[in-house]
Each structure stands twice: as C-alpha cells, then as structure tokens.
Amino acid sequence: MGIAITSLLFSTFASWYEGSAILDNPWEWEYSTPFSQLLYGEIQNANQISQLDHFVYAAKFQPTFPLIMVISGLYLILLNAV
C-alpha cells in the first residue's frame, strides 16, 4: 500500500508539472481547458486556467504519468474495498 501511495503522489506531481506547459501554449487553450471554460467561458489569459486543466493537458500530450496516477489510484481503491 505504501508503494501505491508513493507512486500516486509522485505521478500526480509529475502530471501536474508536465501539464503546466499549457500556460505556454495559448493555441491549445480552446481545446484542452474544459474546466476553465466551465468556470470562465472563453480563456483570455493564463491566470484563468484551472489547475485541473493541467492534468487534462498532460493526459492529452504526455499520458505516462497520468496513466500511472489512474492505475495507482484505482489500485488503492480496490485495496480499501476488500
């Protein structure tokens, strides 16, 4: 269980870091920011981008760490259910 928690935390931070590249790509804001568009409508600047959209962008363009995050999270849920 400790390994699963550690991999979940590491992959979460890595996904968040990889997804922060969306701040530098304004041409992707229309297609990769569903949470921010729900909150603000059209995105005008990088300050309006939600932190959740970092994960969306990472899953879209660099899916390794988001996939590890999902797998370790599901594994933890299954461990707690049994």
Buried (B, 14 or more C-beta within 10 A) or exposed (E): EEEBEEBBEBBBEBBBEBBBBBBEEEEBBEEBBEBBBEEBEEBEEEEBBBEBBBBBBBBBBBEEBBEBBBBBBEBBEEEEEE
